[in-house]
Amino acid sequence: MAGGVGVRFSTREQLVLLVLLGAGFMLSVDFSILNVALPEAGAGVGLGPEGLPWISSAFALPAAGFTLLFGRLGDLYGRRRFFLAGMVLLAGASLLGGFAGSAEILLTARALQGLATAMALPAALSLLTTTFAEGARRERVLGLRGALGSAGFAVGALVGGTLVSLFGWRAAFFINVPAAVAVLVLGPFVVKESSVAVRARLDVAGAVTVTGGLMAVVYAVIEGSVRSAVVGVLLLAAFAAIELRTSAPLVPLRILKRPSVTWGNVAGLVTCSMVTGMIFLTTLYLQQTLKLSPLTTGIVFGVPGVASVAAGVLAGRIIGRFGGRRVVAVSMALQGIATLPLAFLGAHRIALVILVPALFIGFFGHVAAMVAYSVIGTSGVADSEQGLATGLTSMTQEVACTVGTPVLSAIAATQATQLTGMHLALSVAATLLLATALLVYLNLRPRLPHPVPTHHATQTTPAIP
């Protein structure tokens, strides 16, 4: 497999990419298929329109809460072990969801799928970042990851519409099982287990407080619960205090002082949350306002998905030429500009003339921003802490996927009709994307060294590309 200009991968590296990127592709397909299947899946188990967001949130809540913990556990106890365990759990949870006969079982299956993703996603990403050195090779690999993730979304939208139309919503769960089994068969022979020279003891108190705090905060956003928000903030404050005192912290707070880590994850939080909320609102708009079928809805999302694949393929090269800072800021701005026309769509199908090109441009910007924030957020971090860094970026993505839909849905619910609510929510999304793009660009500026007396050793702060 040619990796691009000046970048080539060995046969073994190609097999590693096949397994790890294939798993990411499968998870992306799963998200996209279930997005198309939301209305029918909800109706199939008796969930009304007000309960539909929980099909997404039940997945993302444990994914957001446990990703950071599992990412760090992978550093300490073996990344391949957690990756494969996540695949086993995903297969079992998908079978449970496919056979679900009630809303409770369906939501339980989704929660288990979220837990499986929390185990597999940071492990797979850290296996990639430790296998491929920082620089052109890693940028190329993360670009391919973005391309395949986007291809998974496009394929999932197209295949999902077909599956739901032909076989019903249960097929959206069952399709995961053979893919997970294929990864489990190949993975042990292809992917090497990570090793730890000195294994630190597990920071149990930190693990409990950060996981509980994240889940409480995310639940507060979903349900609008002030009590949960207070509990979450208190738990996260306790977590910070614990990390400052313990000799072996789960998350060394020094890593959060890096502008690349902090602002890279801010970019990821906004770009992911706004695209997730936009997709949810647009899905309801297509099926409930424009009265399109699941198959047609899949086509509407699938065709612009081609732009996402192109963005993933090109992003690594663009980042190598212009730097992650410029690429993430420009890409987020592009996503925001493309979101704005969606705030003016009407109730007639002629709106597709505006919607499809806007999605095409927006998806390109979103995926390029995703690749750039992944590169930025994992740069300058030692291999021994890559599980932590990738856990942070993965956690950011899962938190974003969780809060984006309820936040934009809550904004939309303030209006009298679904259409006017969507208009307001997407106007807010576009504004937030543009504002964050500017903030990220300014705060990732290369920092000049402070002048020091000539008789002292000169210290410089590494520039952020």
C-alpha positions as CSV (number, residue, x, y, z in Angstrom):
1,M,0.0,0.0,0.0
2,A,1.5,3.3,-1.0
3,G,1.1,5.8,1.7
4,G,1.4,8.9,-0.4
5,V,4.4,10.9,-1.6
6,G,7.5,9.6,0.2
7,V,5.5,7.3,2.5
8,R,5.3,3.6,2.1
9,F,4.2,0.8,4.4
10,S,5.6,-2.7,4.8
11,T,3.5,-5.8,4.3
12,R,3.1,-6.2,8.1
13,E,2.2,-2.5,8.5
14,Q,-0.5,-2.9,5.8
15,L,-2.0,-5.9,7.7
16,V,-2.0,-3.8,10.9
17,L,-3.8,-1.0,9.0
18,L,-6.3,-3.6,7.6
19,V,-7.3,-4.7,11.1
20,L,-7.2,-1.5,13.0
21,L,-8.6,0.8,10.3
22,G,-11.1,-1.9,9.4
23,A,-12.4,-1.9,13.0
24,G,-12.8,1.9,12.8
25,F,-14.6,1.5,9.5
26,M,-17.0,-1.0,11.1
27,L,-17.8,1.3,14.0
28,S,-18.5,4.2,11.6
29,V,-20.8,2.0,9.5
30,D,-22.6,1.0,12.7
31,F,-23.2,4.7,13.7
32,S,-24.4,5.6,10.3
33,I,-26.8,2.7,9.8
34,L,-28.4,3.2,13.2
35,N,-28.8,6.9,12.4
36,V,-30.8,6.1,9.3
37,A,-32.7,3.4,11.3
38,L,-33.6,5.6,14.3
39,P,-37.3,6.2,13.5
40,E,-38.1,2.6,12.6
41,A,-36.0,1.2,15.5
42,G,-37.8,3.5,18.0
43,A,-41.2,2.5,16.6
44,G,-40.3,-1.2,16.7
45,V,-39.7,-1.2,20.5
46,G,-42.3,1.4,21.4
47,L,-40.1,4.5,21.7
48,G,-41.9,7.7,20.8
49,P,-40.2,10.8,19.1
50,E,-39.2,12.1,22.5
51,G,-37.3,8.9,23.2
52,L,-35.4,8.7,19.9
53,P,-32.4,10.7,21.1
54,W,-31.8,8.0,23.8
55,I,-31.0,5.4,21.1
56,S,-27.9,7.6,20.4
57,S,-27.3,8.8,23.9
58,A,-27.5,5.3,25.5
59,F,-24.5,4.4,23.3
60,A,-22.5,7.6,23.8
61,L,-22.9,8.0,27.6
62,P,-20.8,5.0,28.6
63,A,-18.5,5.6,25.6
64,A,-17.8,9.1,26.8
65,G,-17.5,8.1,30.5
66,F,-15.2,5.1,30.1
67,T,-13.0,6.0,27.1
68,L,-10.4,7.9,29.1
69,L,-10.2,5.1,31.7
70,F,-9.8,2.3,29.1
71,G,-7.3,4.3,27.1
72,R,-5.1,4.6,30.2
73,L,-5.7,0.9,31.2
74,G,-4.5,0.0,27.7
75,D,-1.2,1.8,28.4
76,L,-0.8,-0.2,31.6
77,Y,-2.1,-3.6,30.8
78,G,-2.0,-4.1,27.0
79,R,-3.7,-2.2,24.2
80,R,-4.3,-5.2,22.0
81,R,-6.0,-6.9,24.9
82,F,-8.5,-4.1,25.3
83,F,-9.0,-3.7,21.6
84,L,-10.0,-7.4,21.2
85,A,-12.1,-7.4,24.3
86,G,-14.0,-4.5,22.9
87,M,-14.7,-6.4,19.7
88,V,-16.0,-9.4,21.6
89,L,-18.3,-7.1,23.6
90,L,-19.5,-5.3,20.5
91,A,-20.5,-8.6,18.8
92,G,-22.5,-9.7,21.8
93,A,-24.2,-6.4,22.3
94,S,-25.1,-6.3,18.6
95,L,-26.8,-9.7,18.9
96,L,-28.7,-8.5,21.9
97,G,-29.8,-5.4,20.1
98,G,-30.9,-7.3,17.0
99,F,-33.1,-9.6,19.1
100,A,-34.5,-6.7,21.3
101,G,-38.2,-6.9,22.0
102,S,-38.5,-3.9,24.2
103,A,-37.1,-0.4,24.6
104,E,-35.2,-1.5,27.8
105,I,-33.3,-4.3,26.0
106,L,-32.6,-2.1,23.0
107,L,-31.2,0.7,25.1
108,T,-29.2,-1.8,27.2
109,A,-27.7,-3.2,24.0
110,R,-26.8,0.3,22.9
111,A,-25.1,1.0,26.2
112,L,-23.0,-2.2,25.9
113,Q,-22.1,-1.1,22.4
114,G,-20.9,2.2,23.8
115,L,-18.8,0.4,26.5
116,A,-17.3,-1.8,23.8
117,T,-16.4,1.3,21.8
118,A,-14.8,2.8,24.8
119,M,-12.6,-0.2,25.1
120,A,-11.7,-0.6,21.4
121,L,-11.4,2.9,20.0
122,P,-8.6,4.4,22.1
123,A,-6.7,1.1,22.0
124,A,-6.9,0.9,18.3
125,L,-5.8,4.6,17.9
126,S,-2.9,4.2,20.3
127,L,-1.8,1.1,18.6
128,L,-1.7,3.1,15.4
129,T,0.2,6.1,16.9
130,T,2.8,3.8,18.5
131,T,3.3,1.7,15.4
132,F,3.7,4.7,13.1
133,A,6.1,7.5,14.2
134,E,5.1,11.1,14.6
135,G,5.4,13.0,11.3
136,A,4.5,12.2,7.7
137,R,3.8,8.5,8.4
138,R,1.4,9.2,11.3
139,E,-0.3,12.0,9.5
140,R,-0.8,9.7,6.5
141,V,-2.2,7.0,8.7
142,L,-4.6,9.3,10.6
143,G,-5.7,10.7,7.2
144,L,-6.5,7.1,6.0
145,R,-8.3,6.6,9.3
146,G,-10.4,9.6,8.6
147,A,-11.1,8.5,5.1
148,L,-12.2,5.1,6.1
149,G,-14.3,6.4,8.9
150,S,-16.0,8.7,6.5
151,A,-16.4,6.0,3.9
152,G,-18.0,4.0,6.7
153,F,-20.5,6.7,7.3
154,A,-21.3,7.0,3.5
155,V,-21.5,3.2,3.1
156,G,-23.6,2.9,6.3
157,A,-26.0,5.5,5.1
158,L,-26.5,3.8,1.7
159,V,-26.4,0.2,3.0
160,G,-28.4,1.2,6.1
161,G,-31.2,2.6,4.0
162,T,-31.3,-0.5,1.9
163,L,-31.1,-2.9,4.9
164,V,-33.8,-1.1,6.8
165,S,-36.1,-1.0,3.7
166,L,-35.6,-4.7,2.9
167,F,-35.0,-6.4,6.2
168,G,-36.1,-4.0,8.9
169,W,-34.2,-2.1,11.6
170,R,-32.8,-5.3,13.3
171,A,-30.4,-5.8,10.4
172,A,-28.6,-2.6,11.5
173,F,-27.5,-4.5,14.6
174,F,-26.8,-7.9,13.1
175,I,-24.5,-6.6,10.4
176,N,-21.8,-5.9,13.1
177,V,-21.4,-9.5,14.1
178,P,-19.6,-11.0,11.1
179,A,-17.3,-7.9,10.9
180,A,-16.4,-8.1,14.5
181,V,-15.7,-11.9,14.2
182,A,-13.3,-11.1,11.2
183,V,-11.4,-8.6,13.3
184,L,-11.1,-11.1,16.2
185,V,-9.8,-13.9,13.8
186,L,-7.1,-11.7,12.3
187,G,-6.2,-9.4,15.2
188,P,-4.2,-11.8,17.4
189,F,-1.9,-12.8,14.5
190,V,-1.4,-9.3,13.1
191,V,-1.3,-6.8,15.9
192,K,1.5,-7.0,18.5
193,E,0.7,-6.5,22.1
194,S,2.1,-3.3,23.7
195,S,4.6,-3.7,26.5
196,V,5.2,-1.6,29.6
197,A,8.7,-1.3,31.1
198,V,7.5,-0.4,34.5
199,R,3.8,-0.9,35.3
200,A,2.4,1.8,37.6
201,R,-0.4,0.9,40.0
202,L,-3.9,1.8,38.9
203,D,-5.2,5.1,40.3
204,V,-8.5,3.6,41.4
205,A,-9.8,6.8,43.1
206,G,-9.0,8.8,40.0
207,A,-10.7,6.3,37.7
208,V,-13.9,6.3,39.8
209,T,-14.1,10.1,40.1
210,V,-13.3,10.9,36.4
211,T,-15.7,8.2,35.0
212,G,-18.5,9.1,37.4
213,G,-18.0,12.8,36.8
214,L,-18.0,12.6,33.0
215,M,-21.1,10.4,33.0
216,A,-22.9,12.7,35.4
217,V,-22.1,15.8,33.4
218,V,-23.1,14.2,30.1
219,Y,-26.3,12.9,31.7
220,A,-27.0,16.5,32.9
221,V,-26.7,17.8,29.4
222,I,-29.0,15.1,28.0
223,E,-31.7,15.4,30.7
224,G,-31.2,19.0,31.7
225,S,-30.6,17.9,35.3
226,V,-29.1,20.5,37.6
227,R,-28.5,18.0,40.3
228,S,-26.5,15.7,38.0
229,A,-24.5,18.7,36.8
230,V,-23.5,19.6,40.3
231,V,-22.6,16.0,41.1
232,G,-20.5,15.8,37.9
233,V,-18.6,19.0,38.6
234,L,-17.9,17.9,42.2
235,L,-16.6,14.6,41.1
236,L,-14.4,16.1,38.4
237,A,-13.0,18.6,41.0
238,A,-12.3,15.7,43.3
239,F,-10.5,14.0,40.4
240,A,-8.3,17.0,39.8
241,A,-7.4,17.1,43.5
242,I,-6.6,13.4,43.5
243,E,-4.4,13.7,40.4
244,L,-2.3,16.5,42.0
245,R,-1.6,14.4,45.1
246,T,-1.2,10.8,43.9
247,S,2.3,9.5,42.9
248,A,0.8,7.5,39.9
249,P,-2.0,9.7,38.4
250,L,-4.4,8.2,35.9
251,V,-4.1,11.5,34.0
252,P,-1.0,13.5,34.7
253,L,-2.3,17.0,34.6
254,R,0.8,18.3,32.9
255,I,-0.4,16.8,29.7
256,L,-3.4,19.1,29.8
257,K,-1.1,22.1,29.9
258,R,0.0,21.5,26.4
259,P,-1.8,23.9,24.0
260,S,-1.8,21.2,21.4
261,V,-3.7,18.8,23.7
262,T,-6.1,21.4,25.2
263,W,-7.0,23.3,22.0
264,G,-6.9,20.3,19.8
265,N,-9.6,18.7,22.0
266,V,-11.6,21.9,22.1
267,A,-11.6,21.8,18.3
268,G,-12.7,18.1,18.3
269,L,-15.5,18.7,20.8
270,V,-17.1,21.5,18.7
271,T,-16.6,20.0,15.3
272,C,-17.9,16.5,16.4
273,S,-20.8,17.8,18.5
274,M,-22.2,20.1,15.9
275,V,-22.0,17.6,13.1
276,T,-23.7,14.9,15.2
277,G,-26.5,17.3,16.2
278,M,-26.9,18.5,12.6
279,I,-27.2,14.9,11.3
280,F,-29.8,14.0,13.8
281,L,-31.9,17.1,13.1
282,T,-31.5,16.7,9.3
283,T,-32.5,13.0,9.5
284,L,-35.8,14.0,11.2
285,Y,-36.2,16.8,8.7
286,L,-35.8,14.5,5.7
287,Q,-38.1,11.7,7.1
288,Q,-40.7,13.8,9.0
289,T,-40.9,17.1,7.1
290,L,-40.0,16.0,3.6
291,K,-41.5,12.5,4.1
292,L,-38.5,10.7,2.5
293,S,-38.0,7.0,3.0
294,P,-35.0,5.5,5.0
295,L,-33.5,4.4,1.6
296,T,-33.7,8.0,0.2
297,T,-32.4,9.4,3.4
298,G,-29.4,7.1,3.2
299,I,-28.7,8.3,-0.3
300,V,-29.0,12.0,0.7
301,F,-26.3,11.4,3.4
302,G,-24.3,8.8,1.4
303,V,-23.6,10.8,-1.7
304,P,-22.0,13.8,0.1
305,G,-20.1,11.2,2.1
306,V,-17.8,10.9,-0.9
307,A,-16.4,14.3,0.0
308,S,-15.6,13.0,3.5
309,V,-13.5,10.2,2.0
310,A,-11.7,12.6,-0.2
311,A,-11.0,14.8,2.9
312,G,-9.5,11.9,4.8
313,V,-7.3,10.9,1.9
314,L,-6.0,14.5,1.4
315,A,-5.8,15.7,5.0
316,G,-2.5,14.1,5.9
317,R,-0.8,15.7,2.9
318,I,-2.4,19.1,3.5
319,I,-1.4,19.0,7.2
320,G,2.1,18.1,6.2
321,R,2.3,21.2,3.9
322,F,0.3,23.8,5.9
323,G,0.4,22.5,9.5
324,G,-2.3,21.2,11.8
325,R,-3.2,24.7,13.2
326,R,-4.1,26.2,9.8
327,V,-5.9,23.1,8.6
328,V,-8.1,22.6,11.7
329,A,-9.1,26.3,11.8
330,V,-9.9,26.6,8.1
331,S,-11.7,23.2,8.1
332,M,-13.9,24.1,11.0
333,A,-14.7,27.4,9.3
334,L,-15.7,25.6,6.2
335,Q,-18.0,23.3,8.2
336,G,-19.6,26.3,9.8
337,I,-20.1,28.1,6.5
338,A,-21.7,25.0,5.0
339,T,-24.0,24.6,8.0
340,L,-25.4,28.1,7.6
341,P,-27.6,27.4,4.5
342,L,-29.3,24.5,6.3
343,A,-30.8,27.1,8.6
344,F,-33.0,28.4,5.8
345,L,-34.3,25.2,4.3
346,G,-38.0,25.1,3.5
347,A,-40.7,22.3,3.7
348,H,-40.5,21.3,0.1
349,R,-38.2,18.8,-1.6
350,I,-36.7,21.5,-3.7
351,A,-34.6,22.1,-0.6
352,L,-32.5,19.1,-1.5
353,V,-30.8,21.3,-4.2
354,I,-29.3,23.3,-1.3
355,L,-29.0,20.5,1.2
356,V,-26.9,18.0,-0.7
357,P,-24.2,20.4,-1.8
358,A,-24.1,22.0,1.7
359,L,-23.6,18.5,3.2
360,F,-20.9,17.8,0.6
361,I,-18.9,20.8,1.6
362,G,-19.6,20.5,5.3
363,F,-18.6,16.8,5.5
364,F,-15.3,17.6,3.7
365,G,-14.5,20.4,6.3
366,H,-15.6,18.2,9.2
367,V,-13.4,15.2,8.3
368,A,-10.4,17.4,7.6
369,A,-10.8,19.0,11.0
370,M,-11.1,15.6,12.6
371,V,-7.9,14.4,11.1
372,A,-6.1,17.7,12.1
373,Y,-7.3,17.6,15.7
374,S,-6.3,13.9,16.0
375,V,-2.8,14.8,14.8
376,I,-2.5,17.9,17.0
377,G,-3.9,16.1,20.1
378,T,-1.4,13.2,19.9
379,S,1.7,15.2,18.9
380,G,4.6,15.6,21.3
381,V,3.4,12.8,23.6
382,A,5.6,9.9,24.6
383,D,4.7,6.4,23.4
384,S,4.1,5.3,27.1
385,E,1.3,7.9,27.3
386,Q,-0.2,7.5,23.8
387,G,-3.2,5.5,25.3
388,L,-3.8,8.6,27.5
389,A,-3.6,11.0,24.6
390,T,-5.7,8.9,22.3
391,G,-8.1,8.3,25.2
392,L,-8.5,12.0,25.5
393,T,-9.2,12.6,21.8
394,S,-11.5,9.6,21.7
395,M,-13.3,10.7,24.9
396,T,-13.7,14.2,23.3
397,Q,-15.3,12.6,20.3
398,E,-17.7,10.4,22.3
399,V,-18.7,13.3,24.6
400,A,-19.3,15.4,21.6
401,C,-21.4,12.7,20.0
402,T,-23.4,12.5,23.2
403,V,-24.0,16.2,23.9
404,G,-24.4,17.5,20.3
405,T,-27.8,15.9,19.7
406,P,-29.5,16.9,23.0
407,V,-28.1,20.4,23.0
408,L,-29.2,21.2,19.4
409,S,-32.5,19.4,20.0
410,A,-33.1,21.4,23.2
411,I,-32.5,24.6,21.2
412,A,-34.8,23.4,18.5
413,A,-37.5,22.6,21.0
414,T,-37.8,26.2,22.0
415,Q,-39.6,27.0,18.8
416,A,-43.2,26.3,17.8
417,T,-42.5,24.0,14.9
418,Q,-39.9,21.4,14.0
419,L,-38.8,23.4,11.0
420,T,-38.2,26.7,12.8
421,G,-36.6,24.9,15.6
422,M,-34.1,23.3,13.2
423,H,-33.4,26.7,11.7
424,L,-32.5,28.2,15.1
425,A,-30.4,25.2,16.2
426,L,-28.3,25.1,13.0
427,S,-27.8,28.9,13.1
428,V,-26.3,28.4,16.6
429,A,-24.2,25.5,15.3
430,A,-22.8,27.6,12.4
431,T,-21.9,30.5,14.7
432,L,-20.2,28.3,17.3
433,L,-18.1,26.6,14.6
434,L,-16.9,29.8,13.2
435,A,-16.1,31.3,16.6
436,T,-14.2,28.2,17.8
437,A,-12.2,28.1,14.5
438,L,-10.9,31.6,15.3
439,L,-10.2,30.8,18.9
440,V,-8.3,27.6,18.1
441,Y,-6.3,29.4,15.4
442,L,-5.2,32.2,17.8
443,N,-4.4,29.9,20.8
444,L,-2.3,27.5,18.7
445,R,0.0,30.2,17.5
446,P,3.7,29.4,17.7
447,R,5.0,30.8,20.9
448,L,8.1,33.0,20.8
449,P,10.8,32.3,23.5
450,H,10.9,34.7,26.4
451,P,14.1,36.9,26.3
452,V,16.6,35.8,28.9
453,P,19.9,37.2,30.0
454,T,22.8,36.0,27.8
455,H,24.6,34.3,30.7
456,H,21.6,32.0,31.2
457,A,20.8,28.9,29.1
458,T,18.2,29.8,26.5
459,Q,15.0,27.8,26.7
460,T,12.4,27.8,24.0
461,T,8.9,26.6,23.7
462,P,8.4,24.2,20.8
463,A,6.3,25.8,18.0
464,I,3.0,24.3,17.2
465,P,2.6,23.8,13.5
